[in-house]
Amino acid sequence: MGCWKWFNGVLKEAEVNVTDANKGEIDEVIHKYIGEQSSYGRCSADWRKARKEINESPQMKSELIQKLKALV
């Protein structure tokens, strides 16, 4: 299962449609973002916790949406 599935709401806001062709890119963007944020202590490295923390933080949610929009 791709980690992007936990971020359906963020993907909708970013207007990113998941396809077989872009699943890898989506995974990469989310992995990189979570890795960076957890290394700064802004969120958990645990994906389930990170998803909740990102959804509850307007700033982090906005940052991730912008990174995902770059895929479109």
Gaussian input, Z-matrix of N, CA and C with variables (Angstrom, degrees):
# hf/3-21g

backbone

0 1
 N
 C     1     B1
 C     2     B2     1     A1
 N     3     B3     2     A2     1     D1
 C     4     B4     3     A3     2     D2
 C     5     B5     4     A4     3     D3
 N     6     B6     5     A5     4     D4
 C     7     B7     6     A6     5     D5
 C     8     B8     7     A7     6     D6
 N     9     B9     8     A8     7     D7
 C    10    B10     9     A9     8     D8
 C    11    B11    10    A10     9     D9
 N    12    B12    11    A11    10    D10
 C    13    B13    12    A12    11    D11
 C    14    B14    13    A13    12    D12
 N    15    B15    14    A14    13    D13
 C    16    B16    15    A15    14    D14
 C    17    B17    16    A16    15    D15
 N    18    B18    17    A17    16    D16
 C    19    B19    18    A18    17    D17
 C    20    B20    19    A19    18    D18
 N    21    B21    20    A20    19    D19
 C    22    B22    21    A21    20    D20
 C    23    B23    22    A22    21    D21
 N    24    B24    23    A23    22    D22
 C    25    B25    24    A24    23    D23
 C    26    B26    25    A25    24    D24
 N    27    B27    26    A26    25    D25
 C    28    B28    27    A27    26    D26
 C    29    B29    28    A28    27    D27
 N    30    B30    29    A29    28    D28
 C    31    B31    30    A30    29    D29
 C    32    B32    31    A31    30    D30
 N    33    B33    32    A32    31    D31
 C    34    B34    33    A33    32    D32
 C    35    B35    34    A34    33    D33
 N    36    B36    35    A35    34    D34
 C    37    B37    36    A36    35    D35
 C    38    B38    37    A37    36    D36
 N    39    B39    38    A38    37    D37
 C    40    B40    39    A39    38    D38
 C    41    B41    40    A40    39    D39
 N    42    B42    41    A41    40    D40
 C    43    B43    42    A42    41    D41
 C    44    B44    43    A43    42    D42
 N    45    B45    44    A44    43    D43
 C    46    B46    45    A45    44    D44
 C    47    B47    46    A46    45    D45
 N    48    B48    47    A47    46    D46
 C    49    B49    48    A48    47    D47
 C    50    B50    49    A49    48    D48
 N    51    B51    50    A50    49    D49
 C    52    B52    51    A51    50    D50
 C    53    B53    52    A52    51    D51
 N    54    B54    53    A53    52    D52
 C    55    B55    54    A54    53    D53
 C    56    B56    55    A55    54    D54
 N    57    B57    56    A56    55    D55
 C    58    B58    57    A57    56    D56
 C    59    B59    58    A58    57    D57
 N    60    B60    59    A59    58    D58
 C    61    B61    60    A60    59    D59
 C    62    B62    61    A61    60    D60
 N    63    B63    62    A62    61    D61
 C    64    B64    63    A63    62    D62
 C    65    B65    64    A64    63    D63
 N    66    B66    65    A65    64    D64
 C    67    B67    66    A66    65    D65
 C    68    B68    67    A67    66    D66
 N    69    B69    68    A68    67    D67
 C    70    B70    69    A69    68    D68
 C    71    B71    70    A70    69    D69
 N    72    B72    71    A71    70    D70
 C    73    B73    72    A72    71    D71
 C    74    B74    73    A73    72    D72
 N    75    B75    74    A74    73    D73
 C    76    B76    75    A75    74    D74
 C    77    B77    76    A76    75    D75
 N    78    B78    77    A77    76    D76
 C    79    B79    78    A78    77    D77
 C    80    B80    79    A79    78    D78
 N    81    B81    80    A80    79    D79
 C    82    B82    81    A81    80    D80
 C    83    B83    82    A82    81    D81
 N    84    B84    83    A83    82    D82
 C    85    B85    84    A84    83    D83
 C    86    B86    85    A85    84    D84
 N    87    B87    86    A86    85    D85
 C    88    B88    87    A87    86    D86
 C    89    B89    88    A88    87    D87
 N    90    B90    89    A89    88    D88
 C    91    B91    90    A90    89    D89
 C    92    B92    91    A91    90    D90
 N    93    B93    92    A92    91    D91
 C    94    B94    93    A93    92    D92
 C    95    B95    94    A94    93    D93
 N    96    B96    95    A95    94    D94
 C    97    B97    96    A96    95    D95
 C    98    B98    97    A97    96    D96
 N    99    B99    98    A98    97    D97
 C   100   B100    99    A99    98    D98
 C   101   B101   100   A100    99    D99
 N   102   B102   101   A101   100   D100
 C   103   B103   102   A102   101   D101
 C   104   B104   103   A103   102   D102
 N   105   B105   104   A104   103   D103
 C   106   B106   105   A105   104   D104
 C   107   B107   106   A106   105   D105
 N   108   B108   107   A107   106   D106
 C   109   B109   108   A108   107   D107
 C   110   B110   109   A109   108   D108
 N   111   B111   110   A110   109   D109
 C   112   B112   111   A111   110   D110
 C   113   B113   112   A112   111   D111
 N   114   B114   113   A113   112   D112
 C   115   B115   114   A114   113   D113
 C   116   B116   115   A115   114   D114
 N   117   B117   116   A116   115   D115
 C   118   B118   117   A117   116   D116
 C   119   B119   118   A118   117   D117
 N   120   B120   119   A119   118   D118
 C   121   B121   120   A120   119   D119
 C   122   B122   121   A121   120   D120
 N   123   B123   122   A122   121   D121
 C   124   B124   123   A123   122   D122
 C   125   B125   124   A124   123   D123
 N   126   B126   125   A125   124   D124
 C   127   B127   126   A126   125   D125
 C   128   B128   127   A127   126   D126
 N   129   B129   128   A128   127   D127
 C   130   B130   129   A129   128   D128
 C   131   B131   130   A130   129   D129
 N   132   B132   131   A131   130   D130
 C   133   B133   132   A132   131   D131
 C   134   B134   133   A133   132   D132
 N   135   B135   134   A134   133   D133
 C   136   B136   135   A135   134   D134
 C   137   B137   136   A136   135   D135
 N   138   B138   137   A137   136   D136
 C   139   B139   138   A138   137   D137
 C   140   B140   139   A139   138   D138
 N   141   B141   140   A140   139   D139
 C   142   B142   141   A141   140   D140
 C   143   B143   142   A142   141   D141
 N   144   B144   143   A143   142   D142
 C   145   B145   144   A144   143   D143
 C   146   B146   145   A145   144   D144
 N   147   B147   146   A146   145   D145
 C   148   B148   147   A147   146   D146
 C   149   B149   148   A148   147   D147
 N   150   B150   149   A149   148   D148
 C   151   B151   150   A150   149   D149
 C   152   B152   151   A151   150   D150
 N   153   B153   152   A152   151   D151
 C   154   B154   153   A153   152   D152
 C   155   B155   154   A154   153   D153
 N   156   B156   155   A155   154   D154
 C   157   B157   156   A156   155   D155
 C   158   B158   157   A157   156   D156
 N   159   B159   158   A158   157   D157
 C   160   B160   159   A159   158   D158
 C   161   B161   160   A160   159   D159
 N   162   B162   161   A161   160   D160
 C   163   B163   162   A162   161   D161
 C   164   B164   163   A163   162   D162
 N   165   B165   164   A164   163   D163
 C   166   B166   165   A165   164   D164
 C   167   B167   166   A166   165   D165
 N   168   B168   167   A167   166   D166
 C   169   B169   168   A168   167   D167
 C   170   B170   169   A169   168   D168
 N   171   B171   170   A170   169   D169
 C   172   B172   171   A171   170   D170
 C   173   B173   172   A172   171   D171
 N   174   B174   173   A173   172   D172
 C   175   B175   174   A174   173   D173
 C   176   B176   175   A175   174   D174
 N   177   B177   176   A176   175   D175
 C   178   B178   177   A177   176   D176
 C   179   B179   178   A178   177   D177
 N   180   B180   179   A179   178   D178
 C   181   B181   180   A180   179   D179
 C   182   B182   181   A181   180   D180
 N   183   B183   182   A182   181   D181
 C   184   B184   183   A183   182   D182
 C   185   B185   184   A184   183   D183
 N   186   B186   185   A185   184   D184
 C   187   B187   186   A186   185   D185
 C   188   B188   187   A187   186   D186
 N   189   B189   188   A188   187   D187
 C   190   B190   189   A189   188   D188
 C   191   B191   190   A190   189   D189
 N   192   B192   191   A191   190   D190
 C   193   B193   192   A192   191   D191
 C   194   B194   193   A193   192   D192
 N   195   B195   194   A194   193   D193
 C   196   B196   195   A195   194   D194
 C   197   B197   196   A196   195   D195
 N   198   B198   197   A197   196   D196
 C   199   B199   198   A198   197   D197
 C   200   B200   199   A199   198   D198
 N   201   B201   200   A200   199   D199
 C   202   B202   201   A201   200   D200
 C   203   B203   202   A202   201   D201
 N   204   B204   203   A203   202   D202
 C   205   B205   204   A204   203   D203
 C   206   B206   205   A205   204   D204
 N   207   B207   206   A206   205   D205
 C   208   B208   207   A207   206   D206
 C   209   B209   208   A208   207   D207
 N   210   B210   209   A209   208   D208
 C   211   B211   210   A210   209   D209
 C   212   B212   211   A211   210   D210
 N   213   B213   212   A212   211   D211
 C   214   B214   213   A213   212   D212
 C   215   B215   214   A214   213   D213

   B1=1.4513
   B2=1.5155
   B3=1.3101
   B4=1.4467
   B5=1.5149
   B6=1.3038
   B7=1.4603
   B8=1.5164
   B9=1.3112
   B10=1.4605
   B11=1.5185
   B12=1.3252
   B13=1.4597
   B14=1.5258
   B15=1.3310
   B16=1.4532
   B17=1.5172
   B18=1.3199
   B19=1.4566
   B20=1.5295
   B21=1.3212
   B22=1.4726
   B23=1.5191
   B24=1.3242
   B25=1.4619
   B26=1.5206
   B27=1.3254
   B28=1.4669
   B29=1.5220
   B30=1.3149
   B31=1.4639
   B32=1.5212
   B33=1.3325
   B34=1.4681
   B35=1.5176
   B36=1.3325
   B37=1.4597
   B38=1.5255
   B39=1.3299
   B40=1.4673
   B41=1.5263
   B42=1.3359
   B43=1.4664
   B44=1.5296
   B45=1.3398
   B46=1.4606
   B47=1.5140
   B48=1.3162
   B49=1.4546
   B50=1.5148
   B51=1.3135
   B52=1.4604
   B53=1.5194
   B54=1.3156
   B55=1.4621
   B56=1.5159
   B57=1.3200
   B58=1.4599
   B59=1.5273
   B60=1.3161
   B61=1.4654
   B62=1.5272
   B63=1.3458
   B64=1.4621
   B65=1.5338
   B66=1.3167
   B67=1.4614
   B68=1.5307
   B69=1.3099
   B70=1.4639
   B71=1.5146
   B72=1.3325
   B73=1.4647
   B74=1.5314
   B75=1.3164
   B76=1.4650
   B77=1.5223
   B78=1.3297
   B79=1.4665
   B80=1.5209
   B81=1.3127
   B82=1.4656
   B83=1.5276
   B84=1.3308
   B85=1.4660
   B86=1.5305
   B87=1.3292
   B88=1.4626
   B89=1.5278
   B90=1.3273
   B91=1.4733
   B92=1.5217
   B93=1.3035
   B94=1.4613
   B95=1.5286
   B96=1.3204
   B97=1.4657
   B98=1.5226
   B99=1.3256
   B100=1.4729
   B101=1.5289
   B102=1.3150
   B103=1.4605
   B104=1.5164
   B105=1.3339
   B106=1.4665
   B107=1.5225
   B108=1.3106
   B109=1.4580
   B110=1.5247
   B111=1.3224
   B112=1.4668
   B113=1.5274
   B114=1.3350
   B115=1.4642
   B116=1.5252
   B117=1.3317
   B118=1.4691
   B119=1.5203
   B120=1.3270
   B121=1.4573
   B122=1.5223
   B123=1.3286
   B124=1.4713
   B125=1.5205
   B126=1.3342
   B127=1.4631
   B128=1.5221
   B129=1.2954
   B130=1.4571
   B131=1.5256
   B132=1.3167
   B133=1.4645
   B134=1.5255
   B135=1.3276
   B136=1.4626
   B137=1.5302
   B138=1.3211
   B139=1.4643
   B140=1.5139
   B141=1.3115
   B142=1.4670
   B143=1.5274
   B144=1.3182
   B145=1.4594
   B146=1.5248
   B147=1.3245
   B148=1.4655
   B149=1.5207
   B150=1.3081
   B151=1.4685
   B152=1.5224
   B153=1.3252
   B154=1.4626
   B155=1.5226
   B156=1.3159
   B157=1.4640
   B158=1.5273
   B159=1.3090
   B160=1.4668
   B161=1.5200
   B162=1.3216
   B163=1.4654
   B164=1.5274
   B165=1.3308
   B166=1.4662
   B167=1.5268
   B168=1.3216
   B169=1.4613
   B170=1.5293
   B171=1.3235
   B172=1.4719
   B173=1.5300
   B174=1.3219
   B175=1.4650
   B176=1.5281
   B177=1.3278
   B178=1.4625
   B179=1.5218
   B180=1.3144
   B181=1.4643
   B182=1.5237
   B183=1.3183
   B184=1.4585
   B185=1.5301
   B186=1.3241
   B187=1.4710
   B188=1.5248
   B189=1.3262
   B190=1.4652
   B191=1.5204
   B192=1.3195
   B193=1.4738
   B194=1.5269
   B195=1.3148
   B196=1.4684
   B197=1.5312
   B198=1.3332
   B199=1.4660
   B200=1.5312
   B201=1.3276
   B202=1.4627
   B203=1.5243
   B204=1.3144
   B205=1.4685
   B206=1.5262
   B207=1.3182
   B208=1.4677
   B209=1.5256
   B210=1.3225
   B211=1.4650
   B212=1.5198
   B213=1.3174
   B214=1.4702
   B215=1.5062
   A1=109.20
   A2=117.06
   A3=121.29
   A4=110.92
   A5=116.25
   A6=120.84
   A7=111.68
   A8=116.70
   A9=120.70
   A10=112.37
   A11=117.93
   A12=120.59
   A13=111.73
   A14=117.61
   A15=120.86
   A16=111.22
   A17=117.20
   A18=122.32
   A19=112.06
   A20=117.85
   A21=121.38
   A22=113.01
   A23=117.64
   A24=120.91
   A25=111.91
   A26=116.33
   A27=120.96
   A28=109.59
   A29=117.04
   A30=120.49
   A31=110.94
   A32=116.96
   A33=119.89
   A34=110.68
   A35=116.53
   A36=120.07
   A37=111.92
   A38=115.89
   A39=120.44
   A40=111.05
   A41=116.00
   A42=122.71
   A43=112.23
   A44=114.24
   A45=121.49
   A46=108.15
   A47=116.49
   A48=121.64
   A49=108.24
   A50=116.29
   A51=121.43
   A52=109.21
   A53=115.46
   A54=122.06
   A55=108.14
   A56=116.01
   A57=119.18
   A58=110.69
   A59=116.17
   A60=120.81
   A61=113.02
   A62=118.15
   A63=118.08
   A64=114.89
   A65=118.12
   A66=120.79
   A67=112.37
   A68=116.58
   A69=120.97
   A70=112.07
   A71=116.26
   A72=120.62
   A73=111.05
   A74=116.10
   A75=120.44
   A76=109.72
   A77=116.86
   A78=121.01
   A79=110.62
   A80=116.72
   A81=121.25
   A82=111.68
   A83=117.11
   A84=121.10
   A85=110.27
   A86=116.37
   A87=119.78
   A88=110.60
   A89=117.67
   A90=121.02
   A91=110.41
   A92=116.16
   A93=120.74
   A94=110.46
   A95=116.86
   A96=120.59
   A97=110.69
   A98=117.83
   A99=120.92
   A100=109.77
   A101=117.21
   A102=120.55
   A103=112.32
   A104=116.34
   A105=120.65
   A106=111.12
   A107=116.70
   A108=120.47
   A109=112.31
   A110=117.30
   A111=119.22
   A112=110.48
   A113=117.71
   A114=119.70
   A115=111.38
   A116=117.35
   A117=121.85
   A118=111.76
   A119=117.15
   A120=121.37
   A121=113.43
   A122=116.77
   A123=120.90
   A124=112.44
   A125=116.65
   A126=119.38
   A127=108.94
   A128=114.85
   A129=122.21
   A130=110.87
   A131=115.77
   A132=120.62
   A133=110.45
   A134=117.21
   A135=122.81
   A136=107.81
   A137=116.43
   A138=121.70
   A139=113.59
   A140=117.70
   A141=120.10
   A142=110.35
   A143=116.23
   A144=119.88
   A145=110.21
   A146=116.74
   A147=121.18
   A148=110.86
   A149=116.99
   A150=120.47
   A151=110.18
   A152=116.44
   A153=120.74
   A154=110.23
   A155=117.14
   A156=120.81
   A157=111.60
   A158=116.64
   A159=120.64
   A160=110.30
   A161=117.82
   A162=120.66
   A163=111.93
   A164=117.08
   A165=120.81
   A166=112.92
   A167=117.79
   A168=121.50
   A169=109.66
   A170=117.43
   A171=119.28
   A172=112.93
   A173=117.12
   A174=120.05
   A175=111.36
   A176=117.16
   A177=119.36
   A178=110.74
   A179=117.09
   A180=120.72
   A181=109.92
   A182=116.48
   A183=121.30
   A184=111.28
   A185=116.31
   A186=120.27
   A187=110.87
   A188=116.33
   A189=120.12
   A190=110.81
   A191=117.10
   A192=120.48
   A193=110.08
   A194=117.23
   A195=120.44
   A196=111.10
   A197=116.45
   A198=119.68
   A199=111.22
   A200=116.54
   A201=120.33
   A202=111.24
   A203=117.61
   A204=120.76
   A205=111.15
   A206=116.14
   A207=119.99
   A208=111.88
   A209=117.39
   A210=121.71
   A211=111.58
   A212=117.08
   A213=121.66
   A214=110.56
   D1=133.68
   D2=177.11
   D3=-75.29
   D4=143.39
   D5=179.80
   D6=-64.07
   D7=-23.14
   D8=-179.81
   D9=-59.36
   D10=-25.11
   D11=-178.68
   D12=-62.69
   D13=-27.22
   D14=178.68
   D15=-75.28
   D16=-12.14
   D17=-174.42
   D18=-114.89
   D19=31.68
   D20=-177.51
   D21=-54.51
   D22=-42.43
   D23=-179.48
   D24=-62.69
   D25=-42.54
   D26=179.14
   D27=-66.60
   D28=-40.41
   D29=179.11
   D30=-63.44
   D31=-38.76
   D32=177.82
   D33=-63.95
   D34=-44.24
   D35=179.37
   D36=-64.25
   D37=-32.81
   D38=178.74
   D39=-80.78
   D40=-5.61
   D41=-178.24
   D42=58.58
   D43=41.08
   D44=178.16
   D45=-102.80
   D46=120.56
   D47=174.72
   D48=-93.24
   D49=124.17
   D50=-178.65
   D51=-77.45
   D52=126.69
   D53=176.18
   D54=-130.35
   D55=167.64
   D56=176.02
   D57=-59.80
   D58=-32.18
   D59=-177.03
   D60=-73.09
   D61=-28.17
   D62=-176.02
   D63=-112.26
   D64=2.63
   D65=179.76
   D66=-56.01
   D67=-43.52
   D68=-179.67
   D69=-63.03
   D70=-41.77
   D71=179.08
   D72=-65.92
   D73=-40.29
   D74=178.21
   D75=-62.78
   D76=-48.21
   D77=177.30
   D78=-55.45
   D79=-44.29
   D80=-177.87
   D81=-62.71
   D82=-45.45
   D83=-179.95
   D84=-62.05
   D85=-46.52
   D86=-178.07
   D87=-67.33
   D88=-44.36
   D89=178.41
   D90=-57.63
   D91=-47.65
   D92=-177.68
   D93=-62.99
   D94=-44.98
   D95=-179.17
   D96=-62.96
   D97=-48.95
   D98=-179.69
   D99=-62.00
   D100=-42.13
   D101=178.83
   D102=-60.14
   D103=-45.73
   D104=178.69
   D105=-63.16
   D106=-48.60
   D107=-176.78
   D108=-65.50
   D109=-38.27
   D110=179.18
   D111=-70.41
   D112=-33.39
   D113=178.16
   D114=-68.10
   D115=-26.00
   D116=176.51
   D117=-87.42
   D118=-5.00
   D119=-179.23
   D120=79.66
   D121=15.82
   D122=-178.65
   D123=-83.80
   D124=-24.72
   D125=177.51
   D126=-155.00
   D127=171.28
   D128=-178.77
   D129=-75.65
   D130=152.10
   D131=173.28
   D132=-79.78
   D133=-15.04
   D134=176.20
   D135=-73.66
   D136=119.14
   D137=-173.57
   D138=-57.67
   D139=-39.23
   D140=-178.91
   D141=-66.72
   D142=-41.53
   D143=177.95
   D144=-70.25
   D145=-41.31
   D146=-179.26
   D147=-60.89
   D148=-41.59
   D149=178.96
   D150=-57.17
   D151=-46.62
   D152=-179.67
   D153=-64.87
   D154=-43.87
   D155=-179.11
   D156=-64.09
   D157=-40.26
   D158=178.68
   D159=-67.29
   D160=-43.24
   D161=179.32
   D162=-64.60
   D163=-27.93
   D164=-179.70
   D165=-88.63
   D166=-11.30
   D167=-179.77
   D168=-108.12
   D169=107.30
   D170=179.77
   D171=-55.98
   D172=-36.59
   D173=-179.04
   D174=-67.31
   D175=-49.96
   D176=-179.23
   D177=-65.92
   D178=-39.33
   D179=179.30
   D180=-61.24
   D181=-44.59
   D182=179.28
   D183=-63.04
   D184=-42.14
   D185=179.23
   D186=-61.07
   D187=-46.05
   D188=-179.31
   D189=-65.98
   D190=-40.01
   D191=178.04
   D192=-59.93
   D193=-43.00
   D194=-179.95
   D195=-63.46
   D196=-40.83
   D197=178.35
   D198=-64.62
   D199=-38.44
   D200=179.59
   D201=-72.39
   D202=-35.23
   D203=178.40
   D204=-61.71
   D205=-28.79
   D206=178.69
   D207=-63.44
   D208=-17.62
   D209=179.00
   D210=-77.62
   D211=-22.66
   D212=-175.25
   D213=-76.93

